[in-house]
Amino acid sequence: MSHQVKSAILLVGGMGTRMQPLTFSTPKPMLKVAGIPFTEHQIVKAREAGITEIVLATSFMAEIFEPYFGDGKRFGISISYAVEESALGTGGAIRNAASKLKGEGSVVIFNGDVLSSHDLVEQMKFHHSHEADATLYLTDVPDARAFGVVELDSENRILSFNEKMENPPTNIINAGCYIFNKSVLQSIPENTVVSVERETFPALLQSGGRLFGFVDSRYWLDIGNPGALLKATKDLTSGLATSVALDRAIEEGRIVKINNEVLTAKNIDIHQPSTQDAGCFIDSGAVVGIHSRLSNCIIGEGAVIGEKAVLINTFVAPGFNVPPATIAESVFLGFSRPK
């Protein structure tokens, strides 16, 4: 039996309330990171690891995903969609999506809001060699209080799983990518609200299931708020984080790198002299005025930055005109809740 896992589920159903106002008209997984929808980064990562089919578990603004990703042919992977009519929790969403899978083997589960450079192929090999029922990708963080914390034995078998606590016993956290055997998927009840973190994993431990942790300390970021979105774009631009989807887009000329620290789409108009510092992404059709300065900003499609504007850590909505000489830091310009 090969270690290769061919099927995956990507959880992209969250409402992204912490991302408002960016998520008023775009679901969080479709927000652009370094100019590419976040979900695309994950789909390409799956494909590169040898996965041939992926189900997007959608709910909030489900209708946005299929027009962009289609059947997956454009991305070299088969894509299908499972829509939750009502929120079922992480476990319920996984179970709902599993019914769309055609493959028979183990399944990779991706959380829809994690950017990581972890080695998915090695996680698959680890899962296979340890004959695991479930293998969790784990990483270590300086402060683990906001995350699910895992304790391991000397063979990396999971001993305990503690959800968000004030004094965590370790700094090794659940990093949001799992491999489940089919038996684990089938143990999750259908059409029921279930949390894998609070119910499925503890039940597996209690029943003596083979639950293992694959620890990988490479780049990891939980993209839960707008600041993290800016950081992810900056880290991908600088090379601190890696993404094959971004590499391919640059190779194909869909995204252009300026001075090794600024990313732009094609068809933009930057008036000189002006300054764009590290971590900026400027989307197609945008116009950047003379004597303006942008630092760690995301500029939406067709936006216009007036001359002498200074924007720092700021998001500009698609099509919005920033008046000349505007000075703004850590704000959202032009985003409004749909009527």
URGIKA-V429304 format. One record per pair of residues at least 4 apart in sequence whose C-alpha atoms are under 7 Angstrom apart, sorted by the first residue. I is the first residue (numbers start at 1). J is the second residue. Records with the same first field share a line. If there is no record, write none. Layout:
I: J + J
This chain:
3: 124 + 125 + 128
4: 124
5: 51 + 105 + 106 + 107 + 124
6: 50 + 51 + 52 + 53
7: 51 + 52 + 53 + 54 + 103 + 107 + 108
8: 51 + 53 + 54 + 55 + 107 + 108 + 109
9: 54 + 55 + 56 + 57 + 94 + 97 + 108 + 109 + 110
10: 55 + 56 + 57 + 109 + 110 + 111 + 112
11: 56 + 57 + 58 + 110 + 111 + 112
12: 29 + 56 + 57 + 58 + 112
13: 57 + 58 + 59 + 60
14: 60
15: 27 + 28 + 60
16: 20 + 23 + 27 + 28
18: 224 + 225
19: 23 + 224 + 225 + 226
20: 24
21: 335 + 336
22: 26 + 335
23: 27 + 28
24: 337 + 338
25: 338
26: 30 + 31
27: 31 + 60 + 61
29: 37 + 38 + 39 + 112 + 113
30: 37 + 38 + 39
31: 37 + 38
32: 36 + 37 + 38
33: 37 + 38 + 229 + 232 + 233
34: 233 + 236 + 263 + 281
35: 281 + 283
36: 40
37: 41
38: 42
39: 43 + 112
40: 44 + 245
41: 45 + 243 + 245
42: 46
43: 47
44: 48 + 244 + 245
45: 49 + 244
46: 50 + 51
47: 51 + 52 + 77
49: 120 + 121
52: 77 + 78
53: 77 + 78 + 79
54: 78 + 79 + 80
55: 79 + 80 + 81 + 82 + 97 + 100 + 101
56: 80 + 81 + 82
57: 81 + 82 + 83 + 93 + 97
58: 62 + 81 + 82 + 83 + 84
59: 83 + 84 + 85
62: 83
65: 69
66: 70
71: 78 + 79 + 80
72: 76 + 77 + 78 + 79
73: 77 + 78
82: 96 + 97
84: 93
88: 92 + 93 + 192 + 193 + 194
89: 93 + 193 + 194 + 195
90: 94 + 194 + 195 + 196
91: 95 + 188 + 194 + 195 + 196
92: 96 + 190 + 191 + 192 + 193 + 194
93: 97
94: 98
95: 99 + 185 + 188 + 190
96: 190
105: 181 + 182
106: 179 + 180 + 181 + 182
107: 179 + 180 + 181
108: 178 + 179 + 180
109: 177 + 178 + 179
110: 176 + 177 + 178
111: 176 + 177
113: 222 + 223 + 224
114: 176 + 221 + 222 + 223
115: 220 + 221 + 222
116: 219 + 220 + 221
117: 218 + 219 + 220 + 241 + 242
118: 216 + 218 + 219
119: 123
120: 124
121: 125
122: 126
123: 127 + 214
124: 128
125: 129
126: 130
127: 131 + 132 + 135
128: 132
132: 210 + 211 + 212
133: 180 + 181 + 184 + 209 + 210 + 211
134: 178 + 179 + 180 + 181 + 210 + 211 + 212
135: 178 + 179 + 180 + 211 + 212 + 213 + 214
136: 174 + 177 + 178 + 179 + 212 + 213 + 214
137: 174 + 175 + 176 + 177 + 178 + 213 + 214 + 215
138: 172 + 173 + 174 + 175 + 213 + 214 + 215 + 216
139: 172 + 173 + 174 + 175 + 215 + 216 + 217
140: 171 + 172 + 173 + 217
141: 171 + 172
142: 171
143: 171
144: 149 + 168 + 171 + 173
145: 164 + 165 + 166 + 167 + 168
146: 164
147: 163 + 164 + 173
148: 161 + 162 + 163 + 164 + 173 + 174
149: 161 + 162 + 163 + 168 + 170 + 171 + 172 + 173 + 174
150: 158 + 160 + 161 + 162 + 170 + 172 + 173 + 174
151: 158 + 159 + 160 + 161 + 170
152: 156 + 157 + 158 + 159
153: 157 + 158 + 159
156: 212 + 213
157: 211 + 212 + 213
158: 211 + 212 + 213
161: 202
180: 184 + 185
181: 185
182: 186
183: 187
184: 188
194: 199
195: 199 + 200
196: 200 + 201
197: 201
198: 202
199: 203
200: 204
201: 205
202: 206
203: 207
204: 208 + 209
205: 209 + 211
219: 241
223: 228 + 229
224: 228
225: 229
226: 230
227: 231
228: 232
229: 233
230: 234 + 296
231: 235
232: 236
233: 237 + 279
234: 238 + 278 + 279
235: 239 + 240 + 241
236: 240 + 241 + 242
237: 261 + 262 + 279
238: 261
243: 247
244: 248
245: 249
246: 250
247: 251
248: 252
249: 253 + 254 + 255
250: 254 + 255 + 256
254: 265 + 266
255: 263 + 264 + 265 + 266
256: 263 + 264 + 265 + 266
257: 261 + 262 + 263 + 264
258: 262 + 263
261: 277 + 278 + 279
262: 276 + 277 + 278 + 279 + 280 + 281
263: 280 + 281 + 282
264: 281 + 282 + 283
265: 282 + 283 + 284
266: 284
267: 284 + 285
268: 284 + 285 + 286 + 287
269: 286 + 287 + 288
270: 287 + 288 + 289
271: 288 + 289 + 290
272: 290
273: 290 + 291
274: 290 + 291 + 292 + 293
275: 292 + 293 + 294
276: 280 + 293 + 294 + 295
277: 294 + 295 + 296
278: 295 + 296
279: 295 + 296 + 297
280: 295 + 296 + 297 + 298
281: 297 + 298 + 299
282: 286 + 298 + 299 + 300
283: 299 + 300 + 301
284: 301 + 302
285: 301 + 302
286: 301 + 302 + 303 + 304
287: 303 + 304 + 305
288: 304 + 305 + 306
289: 305 + 306 + 307
290: 307 + 308
291: 307 + 308
292: 307 + 308 + 309 + 310
293: 309 + 310 + 311
294: 310 + 311 + 312
295: 311 + 312 + 313
296: 312 + 313
297: 312 + 313 + 314 + 315
298: 314 + 315 + 316
299: 303 + 315 + 316 + 317
300: 316 + 317 + 318 + 319
301: 318 + 319
302: 318 + 319
303: 317 + 318 + 319 + 320 + 321
304: 320 + 321 + 322
305: 309 + 321 + 322 + 323
306: 322 + 323 + 324 + 325
307: 324 + 325
308: 324 + 325
309: 324 + 325 + 326 + 327
310: 326 + 327 + 328
311: 327 + 328 + 329
312: 328 + 329 + 330
313: 329 + 330
314: 329 + 330 + 331 + 332
315: 331 + 332 + 333
316: 320 + 332 + 333 + 334
317: 333 + 334 + 335
320: 334
322: 326
